[in-house]
Amino acid sequence: MLPMFAEMGGLVHVGLAGLGSAIGVGLIGMKAAEATGRNPGAAGAIRNQAIIFAALAEGVVFFAIFLVK
């Protein structure tokens, strides 16, 4: 019975990491769109930074997946 609870705890861990990553990427996109609206001339730099930060936020999920096993 104990291994079943340990497995469920690991799966909840990955699910929460995925949820946090999705919220983080959404916030990054929202703020990047807001910044581009305020300063359209810096759209390229803002886009590049948003892509980098979104990739870092999604990397958390990969760490969570590897820690489950």
CHARMM internal coordinates of N, CA and C (Angstrom, degrees):
IC EDIT
DIST 1 N 1 CA 1.4489
DIST 1 CA 1 C 1.5289
ANGL 1 N 1 CA 1 C 110.61
DIST 1 C 2 N 1.3143
ANGL 1 CA 1 C 2 N 117.69
DIHE 1 N 1 CA 1 C 2 N -36.64
DIST 2 N 2 CA 1.4617
ANGL 1 C 2 N 2 CA 121.08
DIHE 1 CA 1 C 2 N 2 CA -178.66
DIST 2 CA 2 C 1.5291
ANGL 2 N 2 CA 2 C 112.98
DIHE 1 C 2 N 2 CA 2 C -64.27
DIST 2 C 3 N 1.3473
ANGL 2 CA 2 C 3 N 119.97
DIHE 2 N 2 CA 2 C 3 N -40.20
DIST 3 N 3 CA 1.4711
ANGL 2 C 3 N 3 CA 118.60
DIHE 2 CA 2 C 3 N 3 CA 177.50
DIST 3 CA 3 C 1.5315
ANGL 3 N 3 CA 3 C 112.46
DIHE 2 C 3 N 3 CA 3 C -62.68
DIST 3 C 4 N 1.3364
ANGL 3 CA 3 C 4 N 117.09
DIHE 3 N 3 CA 3 C 4 N -31.68
DIST 4 N 4 CA 1.4554
ANGL 3 C 4 N 4 CA 119.65
DIHE 3 CA 3 C 4 N 4 CA 178.52
DIST 4 CA 4 C 1.5277
ANGL 4 N 4 CA 4 C 110.34
DIHE 3 C 4 N 4 CA 4 C -64.39
DIST 4 C 5 N 1.3339
ANGL 4 CA 4 C 5 N 117.47
DIHE 4 N 4 CA 4 C 5 N -42.47
DIST 5 N 5 CA 1.4585
ANGL 4 C 5 N 5 CA 120.36
DIHE 4 CA 4 C 5 N 5 CA 178.47
DIST 5 CA 5 C 1.5297
ANGL 5 N 5 CA 5 C 111.29
DIHE 4 C 5 N 5 CA 5 C -67.03
DIST 5 C 6 N 1.3266
ANGL 5 CA 5 C 6 N 117.05
DIHE 5 N 5 CA 5 C 6 N -36.05
DIST 6 N 6 CA 1.4603
ANGL 5 C 6 N 6 CA 120.62
DIHE 5 CA 5 C 6 N 6 CA 177.88
DIST 6 CA 6 C 1.5262
ANGL 6 N 6 CA 6 C 110.24
DIHE 5 C 6 N 6 CA 6 C -65.20
DIST 6 C 7 N 1.3208
ANGL 6 CA 6 C 7 N 116.81
DIHE 6 N 6 CA 6 C 7 N -40.43
DIST 7 N 7 CA 1.4705
ANGL 6 C 7 N 7 CA 120.68
DIHE 6 CA 6 C 7 N 7 CA 177.90
DIST 7 CA 7 C 1.5215
ANGL 7 N 7 CA 7 C 110.79
DIHE 6 C 7 N 7 CA 7 C -64.98
DIST 7 C 8 N 1.3121
ANGL 7 CA 7 C 8 N 117.54
DIHE 7 N 7 CA 7 C 8 N -41.63
DIST 8 N 8 CA 1.4657
ANGL 7 C 8 N 8 CA 120.92
DIHE 7 CA 7 C 8 N 8 CA 178.86
DIST 8 CA 8 C 1.5286
ANGL 8 N 8 CA 8 C 110.45
DIHE 7 C 8 N 8 CA 8 C -65.04
DIST 8 C 9 N 1.3123
ANGL 8 CA 8 C 9 N 117.60
DIHE 8 N 8 CA 8 C 9 N -38.36
DIST 9 N 9 CA 1.4627
ANGL 8 C 9 N 9 CA 120.93
DIHE 8 CA 8 C 9 N 9 CA 178.28
DIST 9 CA 9 C 1.5161
ANGL 9 N 9 CA 9 C 111.34
DIHE 8 C 9 N 9 CA 9 C -63.43
DIST 9 C 10 N 1.3189
ANGL 9 CA 9 C 10 N 116.85
DIHE 9 N 9 CA 9 C 10 N -38.92
DIST 10 N 10 CA 1.4575
ANGL 9 C 10 N 10 CA 120.94
DIHE 9 CA 9 C 10 N 10 CA 177.93
DIST 10 CA 10 C 1.5078
ANGL 10 N 10 CA 10 C 111.90
DIHE 9 C 10 N 10 CA 10 C -66.44
DIST 10 C 11 N 1.3218
ANGL 10 CA 10 C 11 N 116.53
DIHE 10 N 10 CA 10 C 11 N -39.05
DIST 11 N 11 CA 1.4572
ANGL 10 C 11 N 11 CA 119.71
DIHE 10 CA 10 C 11 N 11 CA -179.94
DIST 11 CA 11 C 1.5226
ANGL 11 N 11 CA 11 C 111.05
DIHE 10 C 11 N 11 CA 11 C -69.73
DIST 11 C 12 N 1.3123
ANGL 11 CA 11 C 12 N 117.30
DIHE 11 N 11 CA 11 C 12 N -36.56
DIST 12 N 12 CA 1.4657
ANGL 11 C 12 N 12 CA 120.63
DIHE 11 CA 11 C 12 N 12 CA 176.39
DIST 12 CA 12 C 1.5257
ANGL 12 N 12 CA 12 C 109.10
DIHE 11 C 12 N 12 CA 12 C -64.77
DIST 12 C 13 N 1.3069
ANGL 12 CA 12 C 13 N 116.10
DIHE 12 N 12 CA 12 C 13 N -37.89
DIST 13 N 13 CA 1.4651
ANGL 12 C 13 N 13 CA 122.07
DIHE 12 CA 12 C 13 N 13 CA 177.99
DIST 13 CA 13 C 1.5295
ANGL 13 N 13 CA 13 C 110.74
DIHE 12 C 13 N 13 CA 13 C -57.94
DIST 13 C 14 N 1.3128
ANGL 13 CA 13 C 14 N 117.76
DIHE 13 N 13 CA 13 C 14 N -46.77
DIST 14 N 14 CA 1.4595
ANGL 13 C 14 N 14 CA 121.97
DIHE 13 CA 13 C 14 N 14 CA -179.80
DIST 14 CA 14 C 1.5281
ANGL 14 N 14 CA 14 C 110.47
DIHE 13 C 14 N 14 CA 14 C -68.61
DIST 14 C 15 N 1.3124
ANGL 14 CA 14 C 15 N 116.78
DIHE 14 N 14 CA 14 C 15 N -39.39
DIST 15 N 15 CA 1.4588
ANGL 14 C 15 N 15 CA 119.97
DIHE 14 CA 14 C 15 N 15 CA 178.97
DIST 15 CA 15 C 1.5174
ANGL 15 N 15 CA 15 C 112.57
DIHE 14 C 15 N 15 CA 15 C -63.25
DIST 15 C 16 N 1.3199
ANGL 15 CA 15 C 16 N 116.80
DIHE 15 N 15 CA 15 C 16 N -42.46
DIST 16 N 16 CA 1.4625
ANGL 15 C 16 N 16 CA 119.79
DIHE 15 CA 15 C 16 N 16 CA 177.93
DIST 16 CA 16 C 1.5258
ANGL 16 N 16 CA 16 C 111.74
DIHE 15 C 16 N 16 CA 16 C -67.71
DIST 16 C 17 N 1.3271
ANGL 16 CA 16 C 17 N 116.38
DIHE 16 N 16 CA 16 C 17 N -35.56
DIST 17 N 17 CA 1.4671
ANGL 16 C 17 N 17 CA 119.20
DIHE 16 CA 16 C 17 N 17 CA 176.62
DIST 17 CA 17 C 1.5251
ANGL 17 N 17 CA 17 C 110.17
DIHE 16 C 17 N 17 CA 17 C -65.28
DIST 17 C 18 N 1.3297
ANGL 17 CA 17 C 18 N 117.17
DIHE 17 N 17 CA 17 C 18 N -40.77
DIST 18 N 18 CA 1.4648
ANGL 17 C 18 N 18 CA 120.62
DIHE 17 CA 17 C 18 N 18 CA 177.69
DIST 18 CA 18 C 1.5139
ANGL 18 N 18 CA 18 C 111.80
DIHE 17 C 18 N 18 CA 18 C -65.20
DIST 18 C 19 N 1.3060
ANGL 18 CA 18 C 19 N 116.73
DIHE 18 N 18 CA 18 C 19 N -39.98
DIST 19 N 19 CA 1.4686
ANGL 18 C 19 N 19 CA 120.76
DIHE 18 CA 18 C 19 N 19 CA 178.78
DIST 19 CA 19 C 1.5239
ANGL 19 N 19 CA 19 C 110.66
DIHE 18 C 19 N 19 CA 19 C -65.34
DIST 19 C 20 N 1.3141
ANGL 19 CA 19 C 20 N 116.78
DIHE 19 N 19 CA 19 C 20 N -45.08
DIST 20 N 20 CA 1.4613
ANGL 19 C 20 N 20 CA 120.11
DIHE 19 CA 19 C 20 N 20 CA 178.28
DIST 20 CA 20 C 1.5188
ANGL 20 N 20 CA 20 C 112.26
DIHE 19 C 20 N 20 CA 20 C -63.39
DIST 20 C 21 N 1.3308
ANGL 20 CA 20 C 21 N 116.25
DIHE 20 N 20 CA 20 C 21 N -38.59
DIST 21 N 21 CA 1.4578
ANGL 20 C 21 N 21 CA 120.16
DIHE 20 CA 20 C 21 N 21 CA 178.11
DIST 21 CA 21 C 1.5243
ANGL 21 N 21 CA 21 C 111.16
DIHE 20 C 21 N 21 CA 21 C -65.64
DIST 21 C 22 N 1.3122
ANGL 21 CA 21 C 22 N 116.80
DIHE 21 N 21 CA 21 C 22 N -41.53
DIST 22 N 22 CA 1.4639
ANGL 21 C 22 N 22 CA 120.06
DIHE 21 CA 21 C 22 N 22 CA 179.00
DIST 22 CA 22 C 1.5245
ANGL 22 N 22 CA 22 C 111.20
DIHE 21 C 22 N 22 CA 22 C -63.81
DIST 22 C 23 N 1.3082
ANGL 22 CA 22 C 23 N 116.71
DIHE 22 N 22 CA 22 C 23 N -41.43
DIST 23 N 23 CA 1.4746
ANGL 22 C 23 N 23 CA 119.81
DIHE 22 CA 22 C 23 N 23 CA 177.52
DIST 23 CA 23 C 1.5242
ANGL 23 N 23 CA 23 C 110.01
DIHE 22 C 23 N 23 CA 23 C -64.80
DIST 23 C 24 N 1.3301
ANGL 23 CA 23 C 24 N 116.87
DIHE 23 N 23 CA 23 C 24 N -41.96
DIST 24 N 24 CA 1.4561
ANGL 23 C 24 N 24 CA 120.71
DIHE 23 CA 23 C 24 N 24 CA 179.69
DIST 24 CA 24 C 1.5171
ANGL 24 N 24 CA 24 C 112.84
DIHE 23 C 24 N 24 CA 24 C -62.78
DIST 24 C 25 N 1.3258
ANGL 24 CA 24 C 25 N 117.04
DIHE 24 N 24 CA 24 C 25 N -43.74
DIST 25 N 25 CA 1.4624
ANGL 24 C 25 N 25 CA 120.49
DIHE 24 CA 24 C 25 N 25 CA 178.91
DIST 25 CA 25 C 1.5295
ANGL 25 N 25 CA 25 C 110.24
DIHE 24 C 25 N 25 CA 25 C -66.07
DIST 25 C 26 N 1.3142
ANGL 25 CA 25 C 26 N 117.19
DIHE 25 N 25 CA 25 C 26 N -36.97
DIST 26 N 26 CA 1.4669
ANGL 25 C 26 N 26 CA 120.05
DIHE 25 CA 25 C 26 N 26 CA 176.94
DIST 26 CA 26 C 1.5218
ANGL 26 N 26 CA 26 C 111.90
DIHE 25 C 26 N 26 CA 26 C -64.21
DIST 26 C 27 N 1.3150
ANGL 26 CA 26 C 27 N 116.91
DIHE 26 N 26 CA 26 C 27 N -41.95
DIST 27 N 27 CA 1.4648
ANGL 26 C 27 N 27 CA 120.28
DIHE 26 CA 26 C 27 N 27 CA 177.84
DIST 27 CA 27 C 1.5300
ANGL 27 N 27 CA 27 C 111.28
DIHE 26 C 27 N 27 CA 27 C -65.77
DIST 27 C 28 N 1.3262
ANGL 27 CA 27 C 28 N 116.56
DIHE 27 N 27 CA 27 C 28 N -38.76
DIST 28 N 28 CA 1.4607
ANGL 27 C 28 N 28 CA 119.98
DIHE 27 CA 27 C 28 N 28 CA 178.08
DIST 28 CA 28 C 1.5223
ANGL 28 N 28 CA 28 C 110.12
DIHE 27 C 28 N 28 CA 28 C -62.82
DIST 28 C 29 N 1.3287
ANGL 28 CA 28 C 29 N 117.13
DIHE 28 N 28 CA 28 C 29 N -45.56
DIST 29 N 29 CA 1.4594
ANGL 28 C 29 N 29 CA 120.38
DIHE 28 CA 28 C 29 N 29 CA 178.60
DIST 29 CA 29 C 1.5144
ANGL 29 N 29 CA 29 C 112.35
DIHE 28 C 29 N 29 CA 29 C -63.06
DIST 29 C 30 N 1.3259
ANGL 29 CA 29 C 30 N 116.46
DIHE 29 N 29 CA 29 C 30 N -40.22
DIST 30 N 30 CA 1.4593
ANGL 29 C 30 N 30 CA 120.60
DIHE 29 CA 29 C 30 N 30 CA 179.95
DIST 30 CA 30 C 1.5262
ANGL 30 N 30 CA 30 C 110.80
DIHE 29 C 30 N 30 CA 30 C -63.16
DIST 30 C 31 N 1.3156
ANGL 30 CA 30 C 31 N 116.17
DIHE 30 N 30 CA 30 C 31 N -47.07
DIST 31 N 31 CA 1.4607
ANGL 30 C 31 N 31 CA 119.42
DIHE 30 CA 30 C 31 N 31 CA -178.03
DIST 31 CA 31 C 1.5314
ANGL 31 N 31 CA 31 C 111.57
DIHE 30 C 31 N 31 CA 31 C -71.49
DIST 31 C 32 N 1.3322
ANGL 31 CA 31 C 32 N 117.61
DIHE 31 N 31 CA 31 C 32 N -31.91
DIST 32 N 32 CA 1.4636
ANGL 31 C 32 N 32 CA 119.61
DIHE 31 CA 31 C 32 N 32 CA 176.67
DIST 32 CA 32 C 1.5292
ANGL 32 N 32 CA 32 C 110.38
DIHE 31 C 32 N 32 CA 32 C -66.96
DIST 32 C 33 N 1.3137
ANGL 32 CA 32 C 33 N 117.28
DIHE 32 N 32 CA 32 C 33 N -40.57
DIST 33 N 33 CA 1.4565
ANGL 32 C 33 N 33 CA 120.19
DIHE 32 CA 32 C 33 N 33 CA 177.09
DIST 33 CA 33 C 1.5279
ANGL 33 N 33 CA 33 C 111.22
DIHE 32 C 33 N 33 CA 33 C -65.51
DIST 33 C 34 N 1.3108
ANGL 33 CA 33 C 34 N 116.31
DIHE 33 N 33 CA 33 C 34 N -39.25
DIST 34 N 34 CA 1.4681
ANGL 33 C 34 N 34 CA 120.71
DIHE 33 CA 33 C 34 N 34 CA 177.82
DIST 34 CA 34 C 1.5272
ANGL 34 N 34 CA 34 C 110.83
DIHE 33 C 34 N 34 CA 34 C -64.62
DIST 34 C 35 N 1.3382
ANGL 34 CA 34 C 35 N 116.69
DIHE 34 N 34 CA 34 C 35 N -43.68
DIST 35 N 35 CA 1.4594
ANGL 34 C 35 N 35 CA 120.42
DIHE 34 CA 34 C 35 N 35 CA -179.91
DIST 35 CA 35 C 1.5229
ANGL 35 N 35 CA 35 C 111.16
DIHE 34 C 35 N 35 CA 35 C -66.37
DIST 35 C 36 N 1.3236
ANGL 35 CA 35 C 36 N 117.51
DIHE 35 N 35 CA 35 C 36 N -37.60
DIST 36 N 36 CA 1.4599
ANGL 35 C 36 N 36 CA 120.68
DIHE 35 CA 35 C 36 N 36 CA 177.70
DIST 36 CA 36 C 1.5192
ANGL 36 N 36 CA 36 C 110.81
DIHE 35 C 36 N 36 CA 36 C -66.91
DIST 36 C 37 N 1.3131
ANGL 36 CA 36 C 37 N 116.72
DIHE 36 N 36 CA 36 C 37 N -35.84
DIST 37 N 37 CA 1.4571
ANGL 36 C 37 N 37 CA 119.96
DIHE 36 CA 36 C 37 N 37 CA 176.96
DIST 37 CA 37 C 1.5150
ANGL 37 N 37 CA 37 C 112.49
DIHE 36 C 37 N 37 CA 37 C -66.43
DIST 37 C 38 N 1.3097
ANGL 37 CA 37 C 38 N 116.81
DIHE 37 N 37 CA 37 C 38 N -33.53
DIST 38 N 38 CA 1.4682
ANGL 37 C 38 N 38 CA 120.86
DIHE 37 CA 37 C 38 N 38 CA 179.63
DIST 38 CA 38 C 1.5287
ANGL 38 N 38 CA 38 C 111.82
DIHE 37 C 38 N 38 CA 38 C -77.51
DIST 38 C 39 N 1.3379
ANGL 38 CA 38 C 39 N 116.09
DIHE 38 N 38 CA 38 C 39 N -34.97
DIST 39 N 39 CA 1.4669
ANGL 38 C 39 N 39 CA 120.25
DIHE 38 CA 38 C 39 N 39 CA -177.64
DIST 39 CA 39 C 1.5267
ANGL 39 N 39 CA 39 C 109.37
DIHE 38 C 39 N 39 CA 39 C -139.03
DIST 39 C 40 N 1.3262
ANGL 39 CA 39 C 40 N 118.11
DIHE 39 N 39 CA 39 C 40 N 83.88
DIST 40 N 40 CA 1.4646
ANGL 39 C 40 N 40 CA 120.41
DIHE 39 CA 39 C 40 N 40 CA -177.15
DIST 40 CA 40 C 1.5325
ANGL 40 N 40 CA 40 C 113.71
DIHE 39 C 40 N 40 CA 40 C -63.08
DIST 40 C 41 N 1.3080
ANGL 40 CA 40 C 41 N 117.71
DIHE 40 N 40 CA 40 C 41 N -23.55
DIST 41 N 41 CA 1.4611
ANGL 40 C 41 N 41 CA 120.17
DIHE 40 CA 40 C 41 N 41 CA 179.91
DIST 41 CA 41 C 1.5161
ANGL 41 N 41 CA 41 C 113.53
DIHE 40 C 41 N 41 CA 41 C -68.02
DIST 41 C 42 N 1.3010
ANGL 41 CA 41 C 42 N 117.21
DIHE 41 N 41 CA 41 C 42 N -22.14
DIST 42 N 42 CA 1.4707
ANGL 41 C 42 N 42 CA 121.54
DIHE 41 CA 41 C 42 N 42 CA -179.20
DIST 42 CA 42 C 1.5196
ANGL 42 N 42 CA 42 C 112.12
DIHE 41 C 42 N 42 CA 42 C -100.80
DIST 42 C 43 N 1.3205
ANGL 42 CA 42 C 43 N 116.67
DIHE 42 N 42 CA 42 C 43 N 21.90
DIST 43 N 43 CA 1.4719
ANGL 42 C 43 N 43 CA 120.01
DIHE 42 CA 42 C 43 N 43 CA -175.20
DIST 43 CA 43 C 1.5252
ANGL 43 N 43 CA 43 C 112.31
DIHE 42 C 43 N 43 CA 43 C -61.02
DIST 43 C 44 N 1.3189
ANGL 43 CA 43 C 44 N 118.10
DIHE 43 N 43 CA 43 C 44 N -39.46
DIST 44 N 44 CA 1.4640
ANGL 43 C 44 N 44 CA 120.90
DIHE 43 CA 43 C 44 N 44 CA -178.84
DIST 44 CA 44 C 1.5156
ANGL 44 N 44 CA 44 C 112.38
DIHE 43 C 44 N 44 CA 44 C -64.26
DIST 44 C 45 N 1.3145
ANGL 44 CA 44 C 45 N 116.15
DIHE 44 N 44 CA 44 C 45 N -46.17
DIST 45 N 45 CA 1.4729
ANGL 44 C 45 N 45 CA 119.72
DIHE 44 CA 44 C 45 N 45 CA 179.80
DIST 45 CA 45 C 1.5206
ANGL 45 N 45 CA 45 C 111.07
DIHE 44 C 45 N 45 CA 45 C -66.66
DIST 45 C 46 N 1.3176
ANGL 45 CA 45 C 46 N 116.70
DIHE 45 N 45 CA 45 C 46 N -39.42
DIST 46 N 46 CA 1.4701
ANGL 45 C 46 N 46 CA 120.40
DIHE 45 CA 45 C 46 N 46 CA 179.19
DIST 46 CA 46 C 1.5198
ANGL 46 N 46 CA 46 C 110.21
DIHE 45 C 46 N 46 CA 46 C -64.71
DIST 46 C 47 N 1.3383
ANGL 46 CA 46 C 47 N 116.70
DIHE 46 N 46 CA 46 C 47 N -42.49
DIST 47 N 47 CA 1.4632
ANGL 46 C 47 N 47 CA 120.81
DIHE 46 CA 46 C 47 N 47 CA 179.76
DIST 47 CA 47 C 1.5237
ANGL 47 N 47 CA 47 C 110.72
DIHE 46 C 47 N 47 CA 47 C -62.08
DIST 47 C 48 N 1.3423
ANGL 47 CA 47 C 48 N 116.43
DIHE 47 N 47 CA 47 C 48 N -44.34
DIST 48 N 48 CA 1.4694
ANGL 47 C 48 N 48 CA 119.48
DIHE 47 CA 47 C 48 N 48 CA -179.42
DIST 48 CA 48 C 1.5293
ANGL 48 N 48 CA 48 C 111.60
DIHE 47 C 48 N 48 CA 48 C -62.29
DIST 48 C 49 N 1.3094
ANGL 48 CA 48 C 49 N 116.81
DIHE 48 N 48 CA 48 C 49 N -43.80
DIST 49 N 49 CA 1.4634
ANGL 48 C 49 N 49 CA 119.96
DIHE 48 CA 48 C 49 N 49 CA 178.96
DIST 49 CA 49 C 1.5217
ANGL 49 N 49 CA 49 C 111.08
DIHE 48 C 49 N 49 CA 49 C -66.07
DIST 49 C 50 N 1.3296
ANGL 49 CA 49 C 50 N 117.50
DIHE 49 N 49 CA 49 C 50 N -38.33
DIST 50 N 50 CA 1.4690
ANGL 49 C 50 N 50 CA 120.37
DIHE 49 CA 49 C 50 N 50 CA 179.48
DIST 50 CA 50 C 1.5244
ANGL 50 N 50 CA 50 C 111.05
DIHE 49 C 50 N 50 CA 50 C -64.73
DIST 50 C 51 N 1.3228
ANGL 50 CA 50 C 51 N 116.90
DIHE 50 N 50 CA 50 C 51 N -39.55
DIST 51 N 51 CA 1.4627
ANGL 50 C 51 N 51 CA 120.02
DIHE 50 CA 50 C 51 N 51 CA 178.86
DIST 51 CA 51 C 1.5266
ANGL 51 N 51 CA 51 C 110.45
DIHE 50 C 51 N 51 CA 51 C -65.07
DIST 51 C 52 N 1.3189
ANGL 51 CA 51 C 52 N 117.25
DIHE 51 N 51 CA 51 C 52 N -42.77
DIST 52 N 52 CA 1.4694
ANGL 51 C 52 N 52 CA 120.92
DIHE 51 CA 51 C 52 N 52 CA 179.37
DIST 52 CA 52 C 1.5277
ANGL 52 N 52 CA 52 C 110.63
DIHE 51 C 52 N 52 CA 52 C -63.08
DIST 52 C 53 N 1.3332
ANGL 52 CA 52 C 53 N 117.19
DIHE 52 N 52 CA 52 C 53 N -46.82
DIST 53 N 53 CA 1.4631
ANGL 52 C 53 N 53 CA 119.59
DIHE 52 CA 52 C 53 N 53 CA -178.58
DIST 53 CA 53 C 1.5299
ANGL 53 N 53 CA 53 C 112.04
DIHE 52 C 53 N 53 CA 53 C -68.71
DIST 53 C 54 N 1.3347
ANGL 53 CA 53 C 54 N 117.96
DIHE 53 N 53 CA 53 C 54 N -33.38
DIST 54 N 54 CA 1.4608
ANGL 53 C 54 N 54 CA 119.94
DIHE 53 CA 53 C 54 N 54 CA 176.42
DIST 54 CA 54 C 1.5248
ANGL 54 N 54 CA 54 C 110.50
DIHE 53 C 54 N 54 CA 54 C -66.11
DIST 54 C 55 N 1.3151
ANGL 54 CA 54 C 55 N 117.26
DIHE 54 N 54 CA 54 C 55 N -39.32
DIST 55 N 55 CA 1.4674
ANGL 54 C 55 N 55 CA 120.42
DIHE 54 CA 54 C 55 N 55 CA 177.60
DIST 55 CA 55 C 1.5204
ANGL 55 N 55 CA 55 C 110.78
DIHE 54 C 55 N 55 CA 55 C -64.52
DIST 55 C 56 N 1.3255
ANGL 55 CA 55 C 56 N 117.30
DIHE 55 N 55 CA 55 C 56 N -39.57
DIST 56 N 56 CA 1.4677
ANGL 55 C 56 N 56 CA 120.02
DIHE 55 CA 55 C 56 N 56 CA 177.44
DIST 56 CA 56 C 1.5293
ANGL 56 N 56 CA 56 C 111.06
DIHE 55 C 56 N 56 CA 56 C -65.39
DIST 56 C 57 N 1.3272
ANGL 56 CA 56 C 57 N 117.10
DIHE 56 N 56 CA 56 C 57 N -38.81
DIST 57 N 57 CA 1.4646
ANGL 56 C 57 N 57 CA 120.10
DIHE 56 CA 56 C 57 N 57 CA 179.42
DIST 57 CA 57 C 1.5237
ANGL 57 N 57 CA 57 C 110.74
DIHE 56 C 57 N 57 CA 57 C -67.17
DIST 57 C 58 N 1.3360
ANGL 57 CA 57 C 58 N 117.45
DIHE 57 N 57 CA 57 C 58 N -37.12
DIST 58 N 58 CA 1.4612
ANGL 57 C 58 N 58 CA 120.15
DIHE 57 CA 57 C 58 N 58 CA 178.76
DIST 58 CA 58 C 1.5187
ANGL 58 N 58 CA 58 C 111.98
DIHE 57 C 58 N 58 CA 58 C -73.75
DIST 58 C 59 N 1.3202
ANGL 58 CA 58 C 59 N 117.20
DIHE 58 N 58 CA 58 C 59 N -22.73
DIST 59 N 59 CA 1.4573
ANGL 58 C 59 N 59 CA 120.35
DIHE 58 CA 58 C 59 N 59 CA 178.42
DIST 59 CA 59 C 1.5177
ANGL 59 N 59 CA 59 C 112.96
DIHE 58 C 59 N 59 CA 59 C -63.83
DIST 59 C 60 N 1.3126
ANGL 59 CA 59 C 60 N 117.18
DIHE 59 N 59 CA 59 C 60 N -23.60
DIST 60 N 60 CA 1.4642
ANGL 59 C 60 N 60 CA 121.51
DIHE 59 CA 59 C 60 N 60 CA 178.27
DIST 60 CA 60 C 1.5260
ANGL 60 N 60 CA 60 C 110.34
DIHE 59 C 60 N 60 CA 60 C -61.60
DIST 60 C 61 N 1.3146
ANGL 60 CA 60 C 61 N 117.22
DIHE 60 N 60 CA 60 C 61 N -37.33
DIST 61 N 61 CA 1.4664
ANGL 60 C 61 N 61 CA 121.10
DIHE 60 CA 60 C 61 N 61 CA -179.92
DIST 61 CA 61 C 1.5234
ANGL 61 N 61 CA 61 C 110.31
DIHE 60 C 61 N 61 CA 61 C -64.69
DIST 61 C 62 N 1.3241
ANGL 61 CA 61 C 62 N 117.29
DIHE 61 N 61 CA 61 C 62 N -39.88
DIST 62 N 62 CA 1.4614
ANGL 61 C 62 N 62 CA 119.46
DIHE 61 CA 61 C 62 N 62 CA 179.37
DIST 62 CA 62 C 1.5246
ANGL 62 N 62 CA 62 C 111.26
DIHE 61 C 62 N 62 CA 62 C -64.99
DIST 62 C 63 N 1.3237
ANGL 62 CA 62 C 63 N 117.43
DIHE 62 N 62 CA 62 C 63 N -39.03
DIST 63 N 63 CA 1.4569
ANGL 62 C 63 N 63 CA 119.75
DIHE 62 CA 62 C 63 N 63 CA 175.53
DIST 63 CA 63 C 1.5301
ANGL 63 N 63 CA 63 C 110.68
DIHE 62 C 63 N 63 CA 63 C -62.79
DIST 63 C 64 N 1.3170
ANGL 63 CA 63 C 64 N 117.48
DIHE 63 N 63 CA 63 C 64 N -40.98
DIST 64 N 64 CA 1.4632
ANGL 63 C 64 N 64 CA 120.78
DIHE 63 CA 63 C 64 N 64 CA 179.46
DIST 64 CA 64 C 1.5250
ANGL 64 N 64 CA 64 C 110.93
DIHE 63 C 64 N 64 CA 64 C -64.49
DIST 64 C 65 N 1.3277
ANGL 64 CA 64 C 65 N 117.35
DIHE 64 N 64 CA 64 C 65 N -40.73
DIST 65 N 65 CA 1.4647
ANGL 64 C 65 N 65 CA 120.90
DIHE 64 CA 64 C 65 N 65 CA 179.80
DIST 65 CA 65 C 1.5282
ANGL 65 N 65 CA 65 C 109.50
DIHE 64 C 65 N 65 CA 65 C -64.20
DIST 65 C 66 N 1.3197
ANGL 65 CA 65 C 66 N 117.45
DIHE 65 N 65 CA 65 C 66 N -43.46
DIST 66 N 66 CA 1.4717
ANGL 65 C 66 N 66 CA 119.65
DIHE 65 CA 65 C 66 N 66 CA -178.76
DIST 66 CA 66 C 1.5192
ANGL 66 N 66 CA 66 C 112.02
DIHE 65 C 66 N 66 CA 66 C -69.25
DIST 66 C 67 N 1.3356
ANGL 66 CA 66 C 67 N 117.87
DIHE 66 N 66 CA 66 C 67 N -28.43
DIST 67 N 67 CA 1.4560
ANGL 66 C 67 N 67 CA 120.12
DIHE 66 CA 66 C 67 N 67 CA 179.34
DIST 67 CA 67 C 1.5176
ANGL 67 N 67 CA 67 C 112.98
DIHE 66 C 67 N 67 CA 67 C -76.14
DIST 67 C 68 N 1.3212
ANGL 67 CA 67 C 68 N 118.31
DIHE 67 N 67 CA 67 C 68 N -19.64
DIST 68 N 68 CA 1.4685
ANGL 67 C 68 N 68 CA 121.41
DIHE 67 CA 67 C 68 N 68 CA 179.22
DIST 68 CA 68 C 1.5088
ANGL 68 N 68 CA 68 C 110.92
DIHE 67 C 68 N 68 CA 68 C -67.66
DIST 68 C 69 N 1.3144
ANGL 68 CA 68 C 69 N 117.71
DIHE 68 N 68 CA 68 C 69 N -37.96
DIST 69 N 69 CA 1.4664
ANGL 68 C 69 N 69 CA 120.27
DIHE 68 CA 68 C 69 N 69 CA -173.77
DIST 69 CA 69 C 1.4731
ANGL 69 N 69 CA 69 C 113.05
DIHE 68 C 69 N 69 CA 69 C -80.98
END
COOR INIT
IC SEED 1 N 1 CA 1 C
IC BUILD
